[in-house]
């Protein structure tokens, strides 16, 4: 039999049912914690887990701090990388449209147009393509956005955007909306529950 080291700990489980205006965002959460820093969540807005090796003298006091104040630290620990960093199509396309407007304003009265300048007709064509992209997609993976981007008419696209567009400033990425919802809705409520349990004000 292989050699191994075993330690056991007891988990405390909190079953939370959320009422009021935030109920539609997340209706329930089951949170299990142990004194040695284990944190597990099953909830209506996603499942999350993390283990802290260093948190001070009391894990519950530590959780009150990270759940009730700036929850960005908690988000960084529990969010799913695969659900984060998608492209927010609406915001990204709005930024792309601003670049079209800028290109036209810089060359409003010039004729004939230079090779890197959009004519009014070309600007309208590219704008309409972006409108279609915006109507059909809300959030897409980065690979999917690459396909959408190169699906735009190259003649007009190349007058405004570089082929190395990832280095430009118009791309807007998303957070993990599941973890973000948990941090905004459930975490502050859980902090209040722990405060009441410990009878402290943090």
N, C-alpha and C positions, 0 to 999 in steps of 0.2 A: 504494500500500500504506500502511495506517495506521501511524503511529508508535507504538512501544511500547518498554517497558523489560523486559528479561528477566534473571532470575537463576536459577541452578540450584543445587540442593543434593542431597546423597546421604542417602537414608533407610537406617536400620538396622532390621532386622526381627527380632522376637523371637517365636518360636512356642512357646507354653507349653501343656503338658498338665497338668491339675491332678488330683492323686491324693489319696486320703484322705477324711476326713469331709465336706469341702466340695465334693467332686466332683459331687454331685447339684445343687448350686446353680449351678455354672459349671464345665464340664468342660474347656474350652479357651479360649485367647485368643491372637490374633495382634496384637502391638503394634508399630507402626512409628513411629520418632522421627527427627528430624533436628536438627543442631546449632543451627539457627536458630529452634527453638521449636515445630516442628510435632509434633503428637501424634495418632495415628490408631489406633483399636482396632476390630477385628472379633472378636466373641466369642460364646460360647454364651449369654451373658446380655445381649447387645445390642451395637450399634455406636455408637462415640463418637468425636468429634474436637474438637480445640481447637488454637489457635495462640497462643503467648505471644510478645509483642514484647519483653518485658523480664523477664529471669529471672536476671540475675547473670552470672558468668563461665562457668559450666558448666551446660548444660541438664540433664545427667544428675544432677548433685548437687541441682539444684532439684527434679527429679522424685522423688529419694529422699526429700527433705523432705516434699513434699506427699502422697506415697503411703504413708509409714510412720508419720507422726504423726497429726495431726488431718486426716482426709480430707474434712471438710466443705467445705473450700476447693475441692478437686478436684471434689466432687459439684456444687457451685455452677456450675462451669465446663462440665461435660459433660452435666448432666441435661437431659432433654427436657421442656419446659414442658407439652406436651400430655399427657405421661404422669404428670406431677405434678399435685397439687391436685385429684385426684378425691376423692370423699367415701368415707371408710371407714365403711361402713354399720353394721357390728357395733358399733364404738366410739361412733358417733353415736347409734344407737338406745339403747345403754346409758345415755348421757347424757340422752336424752329420757325414758327410764323413770324416772330419778332425779327429773326434774321432776314426773312424775305422782305419785310417792311423796311428794314435798314438798308438792304441792297437797293430797293426801289427809291428810297429817299435820297441816297447818295448819287443816284443817276437819273433823277426825275426829268430833267430837261435835256438830257443828252440824246442825240441821234446822229449817226447810227450808234448802236450800243456796242461796247467792247466785248471781247470774248467772255469775260467773267462777269458780265452785267445782264441782269434779267430784263427782258422787254415786258411791257404790261401783260401781253398775252402769255408769256412764259410764266410770269409770276402767278397769274390766275390759274394756270394749269397745275402748277406745283401746289398752290394753296388748296385746290379742290382735291388733289390726291391726299394731302395731309388731313383734310376734313374727313375723307373716307376712312383713313387709318384711325382717326380719333373716334369716329362713330362705331367702328367695329371692334375696338379693343379698349380694355380698361387697364389691365396690367399684364405684361408678358415677360417671359424670360429674356435674358440678354441675347441668347442665340436667336430667339424668335424675332426680337427687334432688329437684329442684323438683317434677317431675311426681309422684314418689312422695309427697312431703310434702302436696301439694294433693289427692292421692287419698285421704288420710285423712278420716274423717267430720268435716265442718266443725264440727258442734255441739260435739263433745268437743274437737277440736283447738284451737279458738279460746279455750277456757277455760284452756289451758296455754301455748300458743305464739303468738307474734305473727306476723302476715303478713310482717313484715320480719325473718324469723328469721335472715337472714344476719348481722345485727348482734348476735345472741345468742351465747352461749358454748358451745352444745352440739355444733356442727359440728366434726368431726375430719376433716382432709384427709390424703391420703397423699403420700408422696414418690414419685419415679420409682424404682420397685423394681428396674428393670434397672440403672440407674446406681448405686443403693445397693448392690446385690449386687456390682457390679464394684469399688466402692470398699472394700467390706468383705472381699472374698475375693481378688480378683486384684491390686489395687493394692499391698497389703503384700507379697505374694509378688514382684511386679515390683521393688519397692524392694530386697528382699534380693538379687535377681539383679543389679541395678545396683551394689549395695554390693560384692558379690563381684567384679564386673567391674572396679570402680575400686579395689578393695582398701582401702575406707575404712569407718569405723564412724561413722555419723551418728546 
